[in-house]
Amino acid sequence: MDHFLVFRLSLVFILVNSFLVVRALRETTTTDNLKAFRRHRERRGLVFTNGGIIKLSIGPSIQVALADPVPFRSLVYSFNVQGGQYTIPTEPLYPWDKWENTFARSLKQIKSRFEDWGENKDDGSREFLYTVLEDYMARNNANGHQCLLRAICQNAQVQRHEGIFAQLLDVILTPGHENLDKSYVMAMQAGRYGVDCLTMYYLCPTGSSPLDQYINEI
């Protein structure tokens, strides 16, 4: 086949395709294009779906001395150990979905008990915390029970707790309506009445309780 004939056929094919494209564009307005674009929007991803890995890599790096006249070129000799590999999830995780029904059911039970009996069920969390604190202070050669009572007494004498840490400590050292030993409530009441907490709880002198530094700061 002659090369000139091939060229002519190719040119005709290009012209025909161009004519069809121009005709299709004339039949479609800008408004139609915009409407079609809005109807066929692609789904937006909320997370990076291509995956990834997080690794913990530690190790020393040592610069190697070179006789290179170019100042910005350098050689570094390094060792590294990789560990703790974690694959990044490709879907969003909402942990509260797992516990939403459990918490909602628990709150409904608490509300129902309070409406029926006028009281809430004690979960024993404060008693457990006080036991842990007393045991910890007893391991540091202190009278754990007496030191905790003195801390409750001194905390009750603070008029205003400044800062989030002081407020959290006040929540811990303020007995509520739980089923606790009466000595904790008596220590709080004694502090509010202005008694000398060091004299009342003399078995826990100043400096023997780890809570002293925090009580003095608030």
Kinemage of the C-alpha trace (Angstrom):
@kinemage 1
@onewidth
@group {chain A} dominant
@subgroup {mainchain}
@vectorlist {calphas} color= white
{ca met a 1} P 0.000 0.000 0.000
{ca asp a 2} L 1.239 3.445 -0.888
{ca his a 3} L 2.410 5.544 2.058
{ca phe a 4} L 0.525 8.520 0.706
{ca leu a 5} L -2.715 6.511 0.747
{ca val a 6} L -2.139 5.485 4.363
{ca phe a 7} L -1.603 9.101 5.280
{ca arg a 8} L -4.843 10.136 3.564
{ca leu a 9} L -6.856 7.425 5.342
{ca ser a 10} L -5.412 8.434 8.703
{ca leu a 11} L -6.247 12.064 8.067
{ca val a 12} L -9.831 11.182 7.160
{ca phe a 13} L -10.185 9.099 10.345
{ca ile a 14} L -8.945 11.978 12.483
{ca leu a 15} L -11.286 14.459 10.825
{ca val a 16} L -14.302 12.191 11.297
{ca asn a 17} L -13.530 11.677 14.995
{ca ser a 18} L -13.051 15.413 15.490
{ca phe a 19} L -16.395 16.115 13.825
{ca leu a 20} L -18.188 13.650 16.112
{ca val a 21} L -16.593 15.131 19.235
{ca val a 22} L -17.486 18.700 18.259
{ca arg a 23} L -21.052 17.677 17.510
{ca ala a 24} L -21.412 15.989 20.903
{ca leu a 25} L -20.049 19.054 22.661
{ca arg a 26} L -22.514 21.331 20.881
{ca glu a 27} L -25.433 19.190 22.034
{ca thr a 28} L -24.333 19.418 25.684
{ca thr a 29} L -24.531 22.735 27.525
{ca thr a 30} L -22.424 23.926 30.445
{ca thr a 31} L -25.360 23.517 32.826
{ca asp a 32} L -25.778 19.907 31.806
{ca asn a 33} L -22.113 19.267 32.454
{ca leu a 34} L -22.372 20.783 35.927
{ca lys a 35} L -25.473 18.742 36.749
{ca ala a 36} L -23.821 15.570 35.546
{ca phe a 37} L -20.762 16.327 37.651
{ca arg a 38} L -22.886 16.801 40.749
{ca arg a 39} L -24.755 13.563 40.136
{ca his a 40} L -21.623 11.506 39.673
{ca arg a 41} L -19.397 12.786 42.459
{ca glu a 42} L -16.869 10.271 43.647
{ca arg a 43} L -17.043 8.954 47.181
{ca arg a 44} L -14.877 10.894 49.589
{ca gly a 45} L -12.639 8.849 51.848
{ca leu a 46} L -12.331 9.816 55.503
{ca val a 47} L -9.105 7.891 56.001
{ca phe a 48} L -5.990 7.159 53.992
{ca thr a 49} L -6.897 3.864 52.359
{ca asn a 50} L -3.518 3.069 50.843
{ca gly a 51} L -2.305 1.575 54.099
{ca gly a 52} L 0.910 2.133 55.969
{ca ile a 53} L 3.120 0.855 58.752
{ca ile a 54} L 4.457 2.536 61.884
{ca lys a 55} L 7.755 1.229 63.204
{ca leu a 56} L 9.969 2.052 66.156
{ca ser a 57} L 13.539 2.399 64.930
{ca ile a 58} L 16.405 3.260 67.294
{ca gly a 59} L 20.156 3.239 66.888
{ca pro a 60} L 23.294 5.408 66.751
{ca ser a 61} L 24.528 7.340 63.724
{ca ile a 62} L 28.212 8.214 63.263
{ca gln a 63} L 29.527 10.698 60.747
{ca val a 64} L 32.429 9.432 58.636
{ca ala a 65} L 35.225 11.910 57.953
{ca leu a 66} L 35.878 12.357 54.228
{ca ala a 67} L 38.515 14.212 52.238
{ca asp a 68} L 35.823 15.505 49.918
{ca pro a 69} L 36.319 19.166 48.928
{ca val a 70} L 32.558 19.624 48.472
{ca pro a 71} L 31.230 20.741 51.888
{ca phe a 72} L 27.593 19.656 51.514
{ca arg a 73} L 28.396 16.012 50.770
{ca ser a 74} L 28.767 13.686 53.744
{ca leu a 75} L 28.710 10.033 54.706
{ca val a 76} L 26.901 8.694 57.766
{ca tyr a 77} L 27.411 5.246 59.267
{ca ser a 78} L 24.395 4.098 61.267
{ca phe a 79} L 23.027 1.084 63.102
{ca asn a 80} L 19.342 0.692 63.840
{ca val a 81} L 17.031 -1.795 65.442
{ca gln a 82} L 13.413 -1.891 64.332
{ca gly a 83} L 10.580 -3.119 66.472
{ca gly a 84} L 7.014 -2.489 67.461
{ca gln a 85} L 5.604 -2.698 63.952
{ca tyr a 86} L 2.010 -1.507 63.734
{ca thr a 87} L -0.150 -1.579 60.623
{ca ile a 88} L -2.231 1.554 60.221
{ca pro a 89} L -5.930 0.687 59.890
{ca thr a 90} L -7.588 1.669 56.637
{ca glu a 91} L -11.015 2.132 58.216
{ca pro a 92} L -12.005 4.567 60.975
{ca leu a 93} L -12.263 3.075 64.441
{ca tyr a 94} L -14.872 4.296 66.896
{ca pro a 95} L -14.248 2.520 70.207
{ca trp a 96} L -17.198 4.193 71.890
{ca asp a 97} L -19.532 2.158 69.674
{ca lys a 98} L -18.484 -0.973 71.568
{ca trp a 99} L -19.355 0.423 74.987
{ca glu a 100} L -22.235 2.740 74.149
{ca asn a 101} L -24.933 0.186 74.927
{ca thr a 102} L -23.150 -0.971 78.082
{ca phe a 103} L -22.812 2.555 79.473
{ca ala a 104} L -26.349 3.477 78.481
{ca arg a 105} L -27.699 0.387 80.224
{ca ser a 106} L -25.647 1.121 83.354
{ca leu a 107} L -26.855 4.722 83.491
{ca lys a 108} L -30.457 3.586 83.129
{ca gln a 109} L -30.022 1.158 86.018
{ca ile a 110} L -28.455 3.848 88.209
{ca lys a 111} L -31.234 6.297 87.377
{ca ser a 112} L -33.925 3.695 88.061
{ca arg a 113} L -32.377 2.742 91.409
{ca phe a 114} L -32.097 6.371 92.468
{ca glu a 115} L -35.721 7.088 91.515
{ca asp a 116} L -37.006 3.973 93.320
{ca trp a 117} L -34.823 3.933 96.442
{ca gly a 118} L -33.297 7.402 96.593
{ca glu a 119} L -29.737 6.048 96.551
{ca asn a 120} L -27.066 4.872 94.153
{ca lys a 121} L -25.317 1.546 94.244
{ca asp a 122} L -21.775 1.790 95.586
{ca asp a 123} L -19.224 0.306 93.208
{ca gly a 124} L -16.467 0.182 95.833
{ca ser a 125} L -14.020 2.236 93.764
{ca arg a 126} L -13.192 4.728 96.540
{ca glu a 127} L -12.704 1.988 99.111
{ca phe a 128} L -10.370 0.212 96.703
{ca leu a 129} L -8.405 3.422 96.082
{ca tyr a 130} L -8.048 4.148 99.797
{ca thr a 131} L -6.841 0.594 100.399
{ca val a 132} L -4.204 0.980 97.680
{ca leu a 133} L -3.013 4.323 99.099
{ca glu a 134} L -2.778 2.964 102.630
{ca asp a 135} L -0.892 -0.105 101.464
{ca tyr a 136} L 1.524 2.042 99.435
{ca met a 137} L 2.260 4.351 102.374
{ca ala a 138} L 2.649 1.374 104.712
{ca arg a 139} L 5.361 0.000 102.438
{ca asn a 140} L 7.244 3.272 102.895
{ca asn a 141} L 7.504 2.735 106.681
{ca ala a 142} L 4.483 4.884 107.506
{ca asn a 143} L 1.166 4.283 109.195
{ca gly a 144} L -0.905 4.129 106.027
{ca his a 145} L -4.317 4.497 107.630
{ca gln a 146} L -3.300 7.389 109.886
{ca cys a 147} L -1.483 9.190 107.061
{ca leu a 148} L -4.489 8.940 104.771
{ca leu a 149} L -6.784 10.252 107.500
{ca arg a 150} L -4.429 13.191 108.096
{ca ala a 151} L -4.359 13.944 104.370
{ca ile a 152} L -8.175 13.922 104.280
{ca cys a 153} L -8.256 16.194 107.323
{ca gln a 154} L -5.752 18.685 105.878
{ca asn a 155} L -7.413 18.677 102.464
{ca ala a 156} L -10.729 19.616 104.080
{ca gln a 157} L -9.080 22.760 105.499
{ca val a 158} L -8.186 24.108 102.050
{ca gln a 159} L -10.637 26.860 101.172
{ca arg a 160} L -10.085 26.870 97.425
{ca his a 161} L -8.315 24.319 95.265
{ca glu a 162} L -6.417 25.992 92.428
{ca gly a 163} L -5.581 24.012 89.311
{ca ile a 164} L -6.776 20.763 87.840
{ca phe a 165} L -4.378 18.640 89.909
{ca ala a 166} L -5.549 20.177 93.178
{ca gln a 167} L -9.179 19.628 92.200
{ca leu a 168} L -8.539 15.993 91.322
{ca leu a 169} L -6.788 15.469 94.644
{ca asp a 170} L -9.750 17.088 96.390
{ca val a 171} L -12.112 14.631 94.699
{ca ile a 172} L -9.971 11.717 95.874
{ca leu a 173} L -9.554 12.951 99.453
{ca thr a 174} L -13.194 13.921 99.981
{ca pro a 175} L -15.305 10.937 101.097
{ca gly a 176} L -18.792 10.909 99.644
{ca his a 177} L -21.828 8.815 100.467
{ca glu a 178} L -20.099 5.498 99.865
{ca asn a 179} L -20.220 2.676 102.364
{ca leu a 180} L -16.838 3.542 103.925
{ca asp a 181} L -15.411 3.302 107.392
{ca lys a 182} L -16.647 6.202 109.537
{ca ser a 183} L -13.084 7.268 110.313
{ca tyr a 184} L -12.712 8.786 106.830
{ca val a 185} L -15.826 10.933 107.181
{ca met a 186} L -14.793 11.940 110.703
{ca ala a 187} L -11.379 13.041 109.404
{ca met a 188} L -13.039 15.244 106.793
{ca gln a 189} L -15.417 16.759 109.346
{ca ala a 190} L -12.573 17.356 111.803
{ca gly a 191} L -10.650 19.258 109.142
{ca arg a 192} L -13.659 21.429 108.338
{ca tyr a 193} L -14.059 22.222 112.035
{ca gly a 194} L -10.467 23.466 112.112
{ca val a 195} L -8.780 20.921 114.392
{ca asp a 196} L -5.013 20.387 114.375
{ca cys a 197} L -4.648 17.427 112.023
{ca leu a 198} L -1.027 16.746 113.043
{ca thr a 199} L -2.010 16.483 116.699
{ca met a 200} L -5.088 14.391 116.019
{ca tyr a 201} L -3.192 11.920 113.829
{ca tyr a 202} L 0.116 11.950 115.652
{ca leu a 203} L 1.047 8.467 114.450
{ca cys a 204} L 1.769 10.060 111.061
{ca pro a 205} L 4.223 12.926 111.681
{ca thr a 206} L 5.185 15.473 109.056
{ca gly a 207} L 7.327 14.034 106.278
{ca ser a 208} L 6.304 10.413 106.760
{ca ser a 209} L 3.473 10.568 104.213
{ca pro a 210} L 4.105 10.777 100.453
{ca leu a 211} L 0.999 12.967 100.214
{ca asp a 212} L 2.557 15.734 102.318
{ca gln a 213} L 4.275 17.419 99.379
{ca tyr a 214} L 1.026 17.553 97.420
{ca ile a 215} L -1.112 18.716 100.329
{ca asn a 216} L 1.347 21.518 101.115
{ca glu a 217} L 1.355 22.694 97.490
{ca ile a 218} L -2.403 23.103 97.283
